């Protein structure tokens, strides 16, 4: 019998609305109400002054394997995840080749089990090779373990293909995660507006995101497939999701740290670590995304962790790839953006970073209820620390938050009752 006892912490469990000072025991990988009589725990962790929460869940990461293992692998990505307090992550299918077959889903699951750190759950492609023309092996991928379907990195632009995808995925109550960007308005390198004009860079207008959300809401009105907006970034996008929810459409949305902390003014330095897709928007968009978090329009906080080689990010702004890494600093960034200013409580933060993700992918994690899988994150909410690339477990370094001073950090990450990472 393997056992772990976490003492003196404050338990925050959004799944039960529970906040209390208490000990937490994990026996043979499962949370128990009390340590069995006569059992001496194999390890005791003193969590005094810390929060004991369900293991954090990130529904949007890119681990680049297979195809670009020099940028990130499932092993290095999982190591970065646990270092950030995440016990479960959902990896996107824009690999080389794409995760568009049952065999590809099997590979991710087996590699995650072999690595034995965070739970890495595969998201299958909506279309073959993510080309937007023909549906992929959606049914067989879901049967093997795909938790959702997305062509992330590109949206499904053909409305007839998207309608078929919504209809098909609805048949088995699956989940579509959409990268909302109309390709007719894409092709730029930053937000389209005054700043892009001043910098002489081609812009991506907000309408590129908004048109696809509006189209998919219309397509899905009578179908009713579970539909998730990835990395929402504009004020009107938030309003479109808000209206769709009021109309009873099964729609959810996530936001990334950079879209509640940074604006397109950051691109004035031409630093490609501020280049991401969707791009950094205006201050009004940032405020609208925060308001969407506050009123529940946006239910999830993700990272969109997207590693790239340093030499790729050293290219000129318009030629550098989109994306930044964020798994290892996301918790502190969200505290800075949302908790410290008083927008949301710690309870809601943990719900949005754990329990809501479990609900979205229909996982039995995201809870500290007795009998649940022993995925637990211990957080020191008052720990001051600085983002330091030398501490990162990720293979890549494309992070715009280096040197930022943050408050709040995971001290222990426990997966299935085993401590997979601890702050030293």
Secondary structure, DSSP 8 states (H G I E B T S, - for coil): --EEEEES-EEEETTTTEEEE--EEEETTEEESS--TT---SEEEE-TT-EEEE-EEEEEEE--TTT-TTT--HHHHHHHHHHTTEEEEEE-S-SSS-S-SHHHHHHHHHHHHHH-SSEEEE-B-SBGGG-SSSB-SHHHHHHHT---B--TTS----HHHHHHHHHHHHHTT-EEEE----GGG---SEESSHHHHHHT--EE-HHHHHHHHHHHHHHHTTT--EEEE-S---HHHHHHHHHHHHTT--EEEEEETHHHH--GGGGGG--GGG--SS----HHHHHHHHHHHHHTSS-EEE--EE---HHHHTS-TTTS---B--TTTHHHHHIIIIITTTSS-HHHHHIIIIIHHHHHTT-S-S---TTSB--EEEEEEEEEEE--GGG--SS----TTTT-EEEEEEEEEEETTEEEEE--
